[in-house]
Amino acid sequence: MPYNHTTELPEGVKHVLPGHAQDIYKEAFNSAWDEYENAKDRRSSESREEVAHKVAWSAVKKSYEKGSDDTWHLKK
């Protein structure tokens, strides 16, 4: 299910990522949700939702990293 607002994101995303990272996550998730609608487009037997979450986390990790303080920060 695509997300219309960041307030709809899973608790494990909302409570660990800063606002901009949540925006990235939402947009990447929604894009992947559309792209991997058909099971034949996925490389594994994972569900559409599982794939979309993996894509979203990957997108976040391109710009953010988890610091030694256990919080997510914009990469320098």
ChimeraX attribute file (.defattr): number of C-alpha atoms within 10 A of each C-alpha:
attribute: neighborCount
match mode: 1-to-1
recipient: residues
	/A:1	10
	/A:2	16
	/A:3	15
	/A:4	11
	/A:5	11
	/A:6	18
	/A:7	12
	/A:8	12
	/A:9	18
	/A:10	10
	/A:11	9
	/A:12	8
	/A:13	17
	/A:14	16
	/A:15	11
	/A:16	14
	/A:17	18
	/A:18	15
	/A:19	12
	/A:20	14
	/A:21	24
	/A:22	22
	/A:23	16
	/A:24	19
	/A:25	28
	/A:26	27
	/A:27	19
	/A:28	20
	/A:29	27
	/A:30	19
	/A:31	15
	/A:32	20
	/A:33	22
	/A:34	13
	/A:35	13
	/A:36	17
	/A:37	14
	/A:38	11
	/A:39	12
	/A:40	9
	/A:41	10
	/A:42	14
	/A:43	9
	/A:44	9
	/A:45	10
	/A:46	11
	/A:47	13
	/A:48	19
	/A:49	17
	/A:50	13
	/A:51	18
	/A:52	26
	/A:53	18
	/A:54	14
	/A:55	19
	/A:56	23
	/A:57	19
	/A:58	16
	/A:59	18
	/A:60	21
	/A:61	18
	/A:62	11
	/A:63	15
	/A:64	20
	/A:65	15
	/A:66	14
	/A:67	11
	/A:68	7
	/A:69	7
	/A:70	9
	/A:71	12
	/A:72	18
	/A:73	16
	/A:74	15
	/A:75	11
	/A:76	6
